[in-house]
Amino acid sequence: MRVYFSPCGIGLGHVGRCIPIAKELEKLGAQILFSSYREGLDLLKKERLPVVEVPPIGFQVKPDGTIDFKQTTANPGPFLASFILTEQVTAEIQNLGAFRPDVVISDSRISPIIASKLLEIPCICILNQFQIFIPRKKRFLRLARFADSISLALISKIWTSGITLIPDFPLPYTISMGNLNIPKAFRKRVFLIGPILPTQPDELPDKDKLREKLDLDDRPTIFAPISGPVRERAYLIKLLEKIFSNFPEKYRIVMSLGYPDANTEPIFDNGNFRVYRWIKTNERYEYLKACDLVVSRAGHGTISNTICYGKPMVLIPTPGHTEQLNNAKRVVEIGTAKVIKQDYLNKDIMLKAVEKTLQDEMKNRAEKVQKEVSKLNGIKRVVEIILNVGEGNKNVLTS
């Protein structure tokens, strides 16, 4: 079987959750090919997976990492944006024609869905944001209403043209509830499959052995895996480096800057604060199990992994990023996170948030949620669906 993956290349989350699916399929004898761009392309090259580069698409970002919706809508503008989409569709048609896959997997990208439909190849869409939202500021209110109506009318039809899979927890722990405004007419083709987790906690040694291996002492350990587009995370990295460099010595902090094309050795370690440009995937999960607390953006993948590992969180959503804002709100409702607005982020506020998050109540809550979701296996489910769709079995989701 031939499987073509086409994940969004903005940040690492979309590519990051497709990689373990692809590797599982390779174990079963499938031939794999990826297409992506930007940060996602770098990660795929780092993992040495077959990949072709396609024209990039993205959004404008202010110096503080805030998404600039005004500039995004004005530059590249409707004409150039439509041209880029056409370029992407053309590239995907060429790639699909050369590779001749049995099934196409699109993670949050429209162009491979369009291309697969034109070539009559079965397509599965993976996503956790069904609708694009514009922040509800007064000056953007008209744009927000217009964008919402357009995205529901048009994008909903594209996302659900085949099978749509949501890699999220069932209620009451669904993270992306605020981003899944799915019209009733489309719901019969949308399925929640559970989180995509490459390494289960029970596949790793116990916490004490991992802390010894990773050279961590008995102090509470904060793990800060920073991800997202380069410009979006750069401002936060500078803030956190300043904050953690002056944090009390009673804490041990490990931070990854999220550059997949970089060396995996620490670039700084003063005994309290250790910084990597990149942490290998297997070590990332070791740190996740060994730590006591996670500090990060509010990306869906990072939150899902952290919940599966039973760790409380301090989240700093990207300003203006409605998906992350909704994700963060949900995890606060679930009871396993504190949220800090980036505009108010400083050492004192971070320290207070860390101290509150490490209290027994939130730690116990995180462990309780972990136990309740531990039996879910999104990778196993999505692999079953891909194999069945590729073999022409249309009743896979009824079993």
N, C-alpha and C positions, 0 to 999 in steps of 0.2 A: 504494500500500500504506500502511496505517496501523499504526504501531508504538507501543505503550504501554510506557514504561519506569517501573518502580516500584522504585528502589533504596533501601536502608537510608539513613536520614538522619543516623545517628550518626557524627560525624566527616565526613571528606571523601573517603575512599578509595573507597567504593562508588559514590557519584555521580560521582566523578572518573574512574572507568574506564568508566562508561556514556556520559558526554558525548562522547568521540571516536567511539564507535560510532554514537551518534545523529547526529552531524554528518556522518559518512560516509554514512549512510542518507539524510539530507536531500539530499546531493549527487546521489544516485541517484533523487531524486524522491519519497521517502517522506514522509508526514506523521507528525510526532512529537508525543507528549504525555508529560510526566513527572508522577509524583506522588511527593512526598517530604515531609520535615519537618526541623525543627531546622537543624543546620549544612548539611546537604545542600540544603535549600530555599534557603538564602542563596547557595550557590554557583551553583545553577541560575538564580537571578534575576540574579546577577552576569554569567553567560554569556548572558543574555537568551534563554533557552530556554523554550518554553511549559510551564508547570507548575501543578499544582493541589496545594494543601496538604491533607494527611491527618492524622488524629490521631497525635500522636507517641508513641513508646514508647522506653524507655531503661533505664538501670541507675543505682543509687545509687553515689556516689563520695565517698571521704573527702577531707579537706582537702589531703592530699599527692598526690591523683590516683589513689590505689589504689582499685580496684573493691571496693565493700563488698557482698559476696555475702549477708551476713546481713540487711542492710537491704533489699537488692534483693528477697530472697525474702519479707520481712515487709511491705515497703511498695513497691508498692501492694497486695501480697497476692494470693492466688490468685483471689479473687472479682473484685477491681477489674482485675487483669491480664486475666482472661477477658473482662471488659466492654470493655476497651480494644481487645483483639483483635477482638471482635465489631464495635466501632465502626469499626475499620480495614477489616474485610471489607465492611461495609455501605457505607463511603465508596468503596471500590474498585469494588464492584458498580455504584454510581451513576455513577462516572466511566467505567467500561467501557461501560455502557449508553448514555451520552451520546456517547462518542468512537467506539464501534464498531470497535475495532482488529481487524486480521487476526492479530496475534500479540502476546502479552504477554511482557515481559522483566522478571523479578524478580531483583534482586540482593540476596540474603541476607534476603529478607522472605517470611514465610509468607502473610500476608493476601492479596496479589495472586494467589498460586498457588491459594488456596482459591476466591477470587472468579472466577478464570478457569475453574476446573473447573466451578463452579456454572453458569456461562454458556456452557460448552462452547467456549471460545476456546483455541487452542493456546498453550502456555506454555513458555518456556525459562527455566531458573534458572541464574544465574551466582553462584558462591560459591567461597570458598577455605577455609572452615571448615565441614566437614560435620557436626561434632558439637560441642555446647557442653560444655566441661569446667569443673568447679569445682576450684580449687587443692587439692592434696592435703595440707592442714594437718590435724592430728589432730582439731581441733574441727569441721572440715568434712568429715571422712572419710565419715560416714554419708550426709550430704547429697550428697557427690560421687558415691558409688556409686549412690544413688537417681537423681540427675539423669542420670548416664551411661546407665543402663539405660532410663530413660524417653525420653531424646533419641534413642537408637539405635532403639528400637522405633517411636516415633511420628514424629519429625522426619525420619528417613531415608526413611520412606514418602512424606512430603510433598515433600521436596527432589527425589526421583526420580520423582514422579508424571508428569513429562514428560521433556524432555531437560535434563540438568544439565551445565554447562560449567565447567571449572576453568581459570582464566586463569593458568597456571603453567608453569614449565619442565619438560621431560622429565627423567627420571633421567639422570645423577646429581645434577642441579641443582634438583630440585623443592624449593621453599621450604616449602610447606605440608604436607609429609609427616606431621608430628606432629598435624595437624588433620584428616586425611582417613582416619579409621577407618571405611571404607565396608564394610558387611556384603556378603558375596559375592553375595547374592540381588539386590542393587541395582546392582552394578558395571556391568552391561551397558548401563545408561542414563546412565552418567557418563563424560565425555570431557575429556581434557586438551588445551587448544587453544593454549597458549603465552601469553606476557604481552601485555597490552593497553597498547601504547605509542603515544601520540598523535604524538610527534615522534621519528623515528629519528635517531641521532647523525650519520649521513652526510648528513642534510638540512640540517644547520647548518654555518656556517663553521668553520674550524679553530680549535683552542684559543687560539692566540695572537691571532687577530683578535677572538675573543669577549672575551678578557681586556681588550683595548684598548677595545672597545665598552662593556664594563661597568665601566670605570675600575678595573681590577685590575692591580696591579704584579707583579713577579717573585716575590714571596714565596709560599710554599705557602698556598693558599686553602682554607679550611674552609667548607663550605656546610651550614647547619643549617635545613632546612625542617621546622618543627614543625607537626604536624597532630594531629587527634583531637578528641574532644569538648572543649568550652571548659574545663570544670572539670578534666578529666583532664590537659590540657596546661598549665594555668595554673601549677601548682607547678613543673613542669620549666622553664618559661620563666623564672621568677624565679631558679632555680638557675643556669641557663645564662647569663643576663644578668650575674649577679654573677661567674661564672667567666670568661667571655670578656672582660668589662670589665677584668680584671686579667691577661689572657693576655700572654705575651711578644710584643713588637712584631715579631718575625721572622715571625709568622703574620698573615694577613688573614682575617677572619671575616665572613661574611654570614649573617644569620639572618632567616627569615620566621616571623612569629607565627601565621600561618594564619587570619586573619580576612577572609573573602571579601567582606564588605560594607564594607571599609575602603579608604582611599586607597592608591594604589600608589607614592607617593613615600616615600623613606627618612624615618624618624622620628628616626634618630640615626646619626651617622657621625663618628667621631673620627680617621679615617685608618687605624685598625686594625680597628675593629668597626663594622659597618653593620647596622642593624636596619630591617626593613620590617614593617608590619602585614600586608601582602599583596603577593605578587609575581605578576604576570600569568602565565598558563599558558605562553606562549611564552618569556618571560624565565626562568621556572623551569628549563626545559630548557637554556637558554643557560648559566645558572649551573651546572647539573649537568655540562655538558660542559667548562666553563671551570675548575671547581674541581679540587682534588687529593684531597679527602676529604669524606665526608658524615657528619654527626652528626645522629642522629634517633631517634625512637621506632622500634619494630620492626614497623610496619605492613606488610602484604603489598605494597601498591602502591608505597610508597617504596622498599622493598628491591628489588622487581622492576625499577623504573626505574633504580636505582643500578647493579644488575648489568648491565643492558643498556648502560649508559654506561661500564662498566669501571672504576668507582671503588671503592676500599676504604671501609669503614664503621666508625664507632663507634656502637653501638646501645645505647639506654637503654630497655629494655622497660617498659611500664607495670606496676607491681607488682600481682600478682594477676590479670593479664590473660594467661591461659594460651595464647591464640593467639599473642600477641606473644612470649611466653617460648619457645614452640616454634619460631616463625620465627627468633628470634635464635640459638637453639641450632643450627638447620640451617645458617645462614650461617657460623657459626663452623666447623662441620664442612666446609663447602664451601671454607673458607679465605680468605674475603674480608672478615672483620669481627672486631672486638673487642667485647666486651659489658661494660658497667658496670651494676651494680645501682644503682638510684636511691638506696637507703639509704646507699651508700658514695660517692656522687658529690661530688667537690670538685675544686678547681683542680689539685692535684698528681696525682690519679688520672687526671683528664681529660688532662693534659699527657703523662703516661706512655703512655696509650692512643693518643693522637694520634701521638706519636713512633714507637711500635712499628708502628702502622698504615701510616705513611708510608714505612716501610723497603721496600727494593726487592722483597723476597720477596713481601709481600702485594700491592704494586702490580702486580707481574708476574702474580701469580695472578688478580687481578681482571681484568686485560687478557686473559689466556688464556681465562677463563670467558666474557668478552664475545664473543670471536671465535667460540666454540663455539655460542653461542645467537643470534648476530646474524641468522641467516636466518629465525628464527621471526617470524610476523606474526599475532598473536592477533586484531587488529582485522579483518584481511581474512577470517580463518576464521570469526569469529563473525557478520560481516555476511553471508557466504555462507549460513550456517546459518539466520539469521533470514529471509532472502529465500526460501529454499527451504521452510522451515516455513510461512511466511505464504502461500506459493503451494500448499501442500498436498503437497509432496514429502516423503514419509516416509523416503526412502532417502538423505537428504543426508549422513549420517554414514558411509555405507559407501563413498562416493566418495573 
